[in-house]
Amino acid sequence: MGSYALSPAAQADLEDIWDYTVRRWGEAQAEDYTRNIQAACEALSEGTMISRSAEEIRAGYRKVTVGSHVMFFRMQSDVVEIIRILHQSMDVERHL
């Protein structure tokens, strides 16, 4: 079983997601949604979640959809490095 690490940008993304969700739908929904994202990170590190290649964006990158967001990550030894957590409507190439 591996582990995962959020890049500073991914940590900021998660905080922004929390803030937006609290403002829009309340604290309980923000807690549920961010918990789902964290569960996806854990599942990736345990190898129990299926991801897709994102090689067309950056060499070595993979992606997985969680709710309305797409997590971009890469493997570094036995650590899943979460690069960004972007809303599906965002311009990915601009933000990676």
Secondary structure, 3 states (H helix, E strand, C coil): CCEEEECHHHHHHHHHHHHHHHHHHCHHHHHHHHHHHHHHHHHHHHCCCCCEECCCCCCCCEEEEECCEEEEEEEECCEEEEEEEEECCCCHHHHC
